[in-house]
Amino acid sequence: MNNNKWPLLLLSIIISGCSGMNKSQCITADWRTIGFEDGVNGKAENAIATYRQECAEHGVTPQLEAYRLGHREGSERYCTTRNGFIVGKRGSSYQNSCMPDLEKGFLLGYRDGKTLFELQRALNSARSNIDKQRRVIANLEQEIVDKTELLVADGLTRDDRVQLLNEIELHKYEINEALNALPGLEEQAYSAEQAYIQAEQRFKSYL
């Protein structure tokens, strides 16, 4: 697409961001540019059905062939193996917008990108589990400090102090359990990190 098409492309971005096309937009629309915008953004060609419905209300019929031509041009930019990887790595869904002759390469990259996305998500989850466990331990330790201070407070009955001592012992047990679980969580995080690093190396040609 030549440079003098870009102002129209910007116009189509504005149009596509609206809830619907008004009469003026339907009449003045550059359907090739709108098709290009949809194609380059991974929208399926059948998106024109929405425009057809919107413009029908104003007595305007979209130029199907111009739209298809623009959509093909946009799809040739979107439906590449490298862009498939980028889309997959973002965790974005694929809208089945690529033509059969372009789809194979796109899906090759997309699946690799989704693999890296899932590994990154698993790593983030493993790290989050460690952080949560450490917060549990810190909270329990603070509970012990607070209840130990209460033990020497005035006005407590013997039963109150017995209750506090029991709760302190329970918190110590819970801390011990949480500490015992930490190595396993750290091992999971390490394994997830190694899996991600290995995949990143395997897919470095995309990066």
C-alpha positions as CSV (number, residue, x, y, z in Angstrom):
1,M,0.0,0.0,0.0
2,N,1.5,3.4,-1.0
3,N,2.1,6.3,1.4
4,N,-0.8,8.4,0.3
5,K,-3.1,5.6,1.6
6,W,-2.0,6.2,5.2
7,P,-4.2,9.2,6.0
8,L,-7.1,7.1,4.8
9,L,-5.9,4.2,7.0
10,L,-5.9,6.5,10.0
11,L,-9.5,7.4,9.1
12,S,-10.4,3.8,9.0
13,I,-9.0,3.2,12.4
14,I,-11.3,5.9,13.7
15,I,-14.2,4.4,11.9
16,S,-13.5,0.9,13.2
17,G,-13.3,2.2,16.7
18,C,-16.9,3.6,16.5
19,S,-19.9,1.7,17.6
20,G,-21.4,2.0,14.1
21,M,-20.8,3.7,10.8
22,N,-23.0,6.8,10.1
23,K,-24.3,7.7,6.7
24,S,-21.4,10.0,5.9
25,Q,-18.8,7.4,6.8
26,C,-20.6,4.8,4.7
27,I,-20.7,7.1,1.7
28,T,-17.1,8.3,1.9
29,A,-15.5,5.0,3.1
30,D,-12.5,3.7,1.3
31,W,-13.4,0.1,1.4
32,R,-10.0,-1.1,0.3
33,T,-8.4,0.8,3.2
34,I,-10.9,-0.5,5.7
35,G,-10.3,-4.0,4.4
36,F,-6.5,-3.5,4.8
37,E,-7.0,-2.2,8.4
38,D,-9.1,-5.3,9.3
39,G,-6.6,-7.6,7.7
40,V,-3.6,-6.1,9.3
41,N,-5.3,-6.3,12.7
42,G,-6.2,-10.0,12.3
43,K,-9.9,-9.5,11.7
44,A,-11.6,-12.1,9.5
45,E,-12.9,-11.1,6.1
46,N,-16.4,-11.7,7.2
47,A,-16.2,-8.5,9.3
48,I,-17.6,-6.8,6.3
49,A,-20.9,-8.3,7.2
50,T,-21.1,-5.8,10.1
51,Y,-20.4,-2.9,7.8
52,R,-22.9,-4.1,5.3
53,Q,-25.6,-4.2,8.1
54,E,-24.6,-0.8,9.4
55,C,-24.5,0.9,6.0
56,A,-27.7,-0.8,4.8
57,E,-29.5,1.4,7.3
58,H,-28.3,4.4,5.2
59,G,-28.9,2.8,1.8
60,V,-25.2,2.2,1.1
61,T,-23.7,-1.1,0.0
62,P,-20.0,-1.7,0.8
63,Q,-17.7,-2.4,-2.1
64,L,-17.0,-6.0,-1.5
65,E,-14.2,-6.5,-4.0
66,A,-12.3,-3.4,-2.9
67,Y,-12.7,-4.6,0.7
68,R,-11.4,-8.1,-0.1
69,L,-8.4,-6.7,-2.0
70,G,-7.5,-4.5,1.0
71,H,-8.1,-7.3,3.4
72,R,-5.7,-9.5,1.4
73,E,-3.0,-6.8,1.5
74,G,-3.4,-6.4,5.3
75,S,-3.5,-10.2,5.9
76,E,-0.2,-10.6,4.0
77,R,1.3,-8.4,6.7
78,Y,-0.5,-10.0,9.6
79,C,-0.4,-13.6,8.6
80,T,3.4,-14.1,8.8
81,T,5.2,-16.7,10.9
82,R,6.9,-14.0,13.0
83,N,3.7,-12.1,13.7
84,G,1.9,-15.4,14.5
85,F,4.6,-15.8,17.2
86,I,4.0,-12.3,18.5
87,V,0.3,-12.8,18.7
88,G,0.6,-16.1,20.5
89,K,3.2,-14.8,22.9
90,R,0.8,-12.0,23.9
91,G,-1.8,-14.7,24.7
92,S,-4.1,-13.2,22.1
93,S,-6.7,-15.4,20.3
94,Y,-6.6,-16.2,16.6
95,Q,-9.7,-15.1,14.8
96,N,-9.2,-17.5,11.8
97,S,-8.6,-14.5,9.6
98,C,-5.7,-15.9,7.5
99,M,-6.4,-17.4,4.1
100,P,-5.4,-21.0,3.6
101,D,-2.2,-20.1,1.7
102,L,-1.1,-17.9,4.6
103,E,-2.4,-19.7,7.6
104,K,0.1,-22.5,7.8
105,G,3.0,-20.2,8.4
106,F,1.1,-18.0,10.8
107,L,-0.1,-20.9,12.9
108,L,3.5,-22.3,13.1
109,G,4.6,-19.1,14.8
110,Y,1.4,-18.7,16.7
111,R,1.7,-22.1,18.4
112,D,5.3,-21.5,19.4
113,G,4.3,-18.1,20.8
114,K,1.4,-19.6,22.7
115,T,3.8,-22.2,24.1
116,L,6.1,-19.4,25.4
117,F,3.0,-17.6,26.8
118,E,1.9,-20.6,28.7
119,L,5.4,-21.2,30.1
120,Q,5.6,-17.5,31.2
121,R,2.2,-17.8,32.9
122,A,3.3,-21.0,34.7
123,L,6.5,-19.2,35.9
124,N,4.5,-16.2,37.1
125,S,2.2,-18.5,39.0
126,A,5.0,-20.4,40.6
127,R,6.7,-17.2,41.7
128,S,3.4,-15.9,43.0
129,N,2.9,-19.0,45.1
130,I,6.2,-18.4,46.8
131,D,5.3,-14.8,47.5
132,K,2.0,-15.9,49.0
133,Q,3.6,-18.5,51.2
134,R,6.1,-16.0,52.5
135,R,3.3,-13.5,53.3
136,V,1.5,-16.3,55.2
137,I,4.6,-16.9,57.2
138,A,5.2,-13.2,57.9
139,N,1.6,-12.8,59.0
140,L,1.8,-15.8,61.3
141,E,5.0,-14.4,62.8
142,Q,3.3,-11.1,63.5
143,E,0.4,-12.9,65.1
144,I,2.8,-14.6,67.5
145,V,4.4,-11.2,68.3
146,D,1.0,-9.6,69.0
147,K,-0.3,-12.5,71.1
148,T,2.9,-12.7,73.1
149,E,2.5,-9.1,74.0
150,L,-1.1,-9.7,75.0
151,L,0.0,-12.4,77.5
152,V,1.5,-9.8,79.8
153,A,-1.5,-7.4,79.5
154,D,-3.5,-6.5,82.6
155,G,-7.0,-7.8,83.1
156,L,-6.6,-11.2,81.5
157,T,-7.9,-14.3,83.2
158,R,-6.0,-17.6,83.4
159,D,-8.3,-19.0,80.7
160,D,-7.5,-16.0,78.4
161,R,-3.8,-16.7,78.8
162,V,-4.2,-20.4,78.2
163,Q,-6.2,-19.6,75.0
164,L,-3.4,-17.2,73.8
165,L,-0.7,-19.8,74.5
166,N,-2.7,-22.4,72.5
167,E,-3.1,-20.0,69.6
168,I,0.7,-19.2,69.7
169,E,1.6,-22.8,69.6
170,L,-0.9,-23.4,66.7
171,H,0.8,-20.5,64.8
172,K,4.2,-22.0,65.4
173,Y,3.0,-25.3,63.9
174,E,1.5,-23.5,60.9
175,I,4.7,-21.6,60.3
176,N,6.6,-24.9,60.4
177,E,4.3,-26.4,57.9
178,A,4.6,-23.4,55.6
179,L,8.3,-23.4,55.9
180,N,8.4,-27.1,55.0
181,A,6.3,-26.4,51.9
182,L,8.6,-23.6,50.6
183,P,11.4,-25.8,49.2
184,G,8.8,-27.6,47.0
185,L,7.4,-24.3,45.8
186,E,10.9,-23.0,45.1
187,E,11.7,-26.2,43.1
188,Q,8.5,-25.7,41.0
189,A,9.5,-22.1,40.3
190,Y,13.0,-23.2,39.3
191,S,11.7,-25.9,37.0
192,A,9.3,-23.4,35.5
193,E,12.1,-20.9,35.0
194,Q,14.3,-23.4,33.3
195,A,11.5,-24.5,31.0
196,Y,10.9,-20.9,30.0
197,I,14.6,-20.2,29.4
198,Q,14.9,-23.3,27.2
199,A,11.9,-22.4,25.2
200,E,13.1,-18.8,24.8
201,Q,16.3,-20.2,23.4
202,R,14.5,-22.5,21.1
203,F,12.4,-19.7,19.8
204,K,15.1,-17.0,19.7
205,S,14.9,-16.8,15.9
206,Y,11.5,-15.0,16.4
207,L,12.9,-12.5,18.9
